[in-house]
Amino acid sequence: MRLSRFYVDIPLSLGQQTLPEAQAHYMGRVLRLAPGTAVQLFDGSGHEYKGVLTDIGKRSVLVDIQERISGLAESSLRIHLGQGLSRGERMDWAIQKATELGATEITPIMTERCEVRLKDERADKRLLHWKQVAISACEQCGRSTLPVIHAPVTLTEWIERAEADLKLVLHPVAESMTTHTPPSSLAFLIGPEGGLTDNEVNEAKRAGFVSARLGPRVLRTETAPVVALAVAQQLWGDF
């Protein structure tokens, strides 16, 4: 039987260990786990830890960590997804699925057609929310290493900083992804609702991006990263 997996935001080691208050609340008050429950924990280091809960209080949980094992190997293809900011659940969906599909880094991007504008405190809250979406996705899919979720930046900032063997901007009129030499690292630029403007696509191309298409149909902003990453993992990664 598969053990319940939990991410813990502290370095883990063998022996008795007190888990942070957030995990204590979730395990004890939300899931109502009892002492003696076997769990599997990970701290983002790439290792997994098997243990047994020995004491559950309102603000603390004590776990006896009995075994350290190697976590799920990461894909040899490093993928940095630049995802145009979209509304609510669409952005959550894109981050969740990109995490499940092995994205190494995810950066929300502000473009001309973005319907979302984030500033200061609101931006900080959304970033924390997106990081939790990625953590939950890792807990579910078995990844032992968390993707890096960056704060939102402008399109110009991202394309100037993005470094990869192959940099692709999705566009409905372009060559298929299968025409490229296999890279070890990949940067994907995907637009928001309404897509990227012609000026933005041209700006990306001037920065070394190559336009690529996924097929004959135009995909929604939350569908495009799922298909793009799945195709990339099939062509050059671990699918």
N, C-alpha and C positions, 0 to 999 in steps of 0.2 A: 504494500500500500504506500502511495506517495505521501510523504510528510508535508505538512503545511510549511511554506517558506515565508520568511520574514526578513526584510532589510533592516539592519541595525546601524545607526549612524555613529558607531564607535568602533575602534579596532577590537577584533575578537581574538581570543586565545583559549587554549584548553584549560579546563578547571571551572570553578564556580565564578560566575560573573553576573553583576547586576545590570539589567537592561535599562535604557533611558525611560523617563516617565511617559513619553509618547507611546512607546511599545507596551508599557505596563497598562496604560489605559485601554489600548486597543485589544490586547490579549485578555486582560482580566474583566473589563467592563463591557466591551463590545462583543467579543467572541465568547466570553465566559469560559475560558479554558481553565482546567483544573490542574493542581499539582500532579505530576506523573505523566503529563502529556508530552509526547515526543515531538520535537520541532527540528526544522532545518533552518539555519540562519546564514546570512551572508552580509559582508560589510563593504562590498564594492571592490575588494582587493583581488578578486578572481578566485577566492577559495570559498568553500562551503563548510559549515560546521553543524554537526549533528549533536543534539543534546536533549535533556529532559528538564522540564520546568519543575523546580523543587519548592518554590514558595511564590505565591501571588498575593500582593497587597494592592491597596488602592493607588499607590504612587510608585511602586517598585515591583519588579519581577526578578526572581533569582533563577538562573538556569545553570545546570551542570553540563558544560560542554565536554563531550566525551571523545569526539573524533573530528579531525580536519581532513577534508577531501578536496581534490581538484574540482573546480567548477567547470561549467560548460565552456569549451574553448570558443574564443571570439573568432569571427570570420577573418580570413587573411586580407579581405578587402576592407580598407578603412573608408567609411562614407561620411561626408559632412553634408547634411541636408540644409539648404537655405530655403525656408518655407515662408511664402508670403503670408502675412498676418490675415487671419480670417476670423469670423465671429464665433464666439462661444464653443459649442461642442465640435465644430468643424476643426478648429485648431487642436483641441484635445485629442480628437480622433487621429489627426495626422501625427501628433507626437507619440501617441500610444502605439500606433501601428509601425511607425518608423523605428521605435525602440524594439518592438518584437521582431522586426526584420533586420536588426543588427546595425542600425546607424550608430556611428561612433560619436558624432557631434550633431546637434540640431540648433540652428539659429533662426528665430523668427525675424522676418524682414519687412520693413515698412516701405511700401511702394506707392506709386501714384494712385492706383486704384484700390488701395486698402480702405475698407470701411471701418476699421478699428484704429483708434488713436489712443496710445497709452503714454501717460506721463507720471513721473515721480512715484508717489506711493502706490498708485494703481498698477503701474508697471512692475513694481517690486512684488506686489501681491500675486499678479499673474505669473511672474517667474517662479515664485514658490509653488504655485498651483501646478504649473507645467512640470516642475521637477518631481512633484508627488505623483503626477500621472505617469511619468517615466519609471519611477520606483515601483509603482503598482504593476506596470507592464512587465518589469523585470521579475518581480515576485511570481507572476503568473507564467511567464514563458520560459523561465529557467536560466536566464542570463545572470552571471555572477558579477559582471562589471556594468556599472551604470554609464549611460551615455552622458556626455557633457551638454547641458542645456544652457545656451548663452542668453544674455539679455538681448532684447530686440535692438536692431541697428538698421540704418538706412541701407538701401540697395547699394549705393555707391561705396559705403564703408565695407560692406560684406564682400563685394566682388574684388575690392582692392586687397583684402586680407586673406581671402580664400587661397589655400595652397593645396594642390593635388596634381597627380600625374595626368588626370583627365578631368576637365571641367565642362559640365554640360548644362545647357539651359533648355528646358523643354519647350518645344514649339511645334504647332501642328503641321508646319511646312518645313521639313528637314529630312536628313538621312536617318535611317534606322540605327539604333544603338549597336547593332551587331557588326557594323562596319569598322569599329574602333579596335585598336590593339589592346589586349588585356592590360589594365592598369593595376597598381597595388593600392592606389588611393584615388578617391573619386569625390568631386564636389558637384552636387545637384542643385540647380536653381529652379524653383517652382513658384509660379505666380499665385496671387490671391484670387478671390472671386472676381471675375472679369478679366483675369489674366494680366500679363505684363504688356506694357505699351511697346510699340515698335522702337521707340527711342531707348527704352530700358533694355530690350533685347540687343540692340546695336551697341549699347554701352557695355553690356556683358561680353559681347563678342570682341570688342576692342581690348578688353581686359584678359583675353585668352580663352573665353568660353566658346564652346562649339554647340550649335543648335542640334537637337536630337528629338525624334518623335517616338511615341510608344505604339502607334497604330493609326488606323483610319478615323477613329472616333475621338472627339474632344472630351477629356475627362474633367470632372469636377476637381476643385483644388484639394479636397480631402481624399479623393480617389487616386490622384496622380502620384503622390509619394508612395502609396502602397504598391502600385503597379511598377513604378520606376525602380524601387529598391528590390522588389521581387525579381524583376528582369535582370538587374545588375548582379544579384547574388546567384542567379542561375547561370549567367554568362561568365562571371569572373570570381564569384565568391564561394560560399559553402553550401549552396543548394544542389 
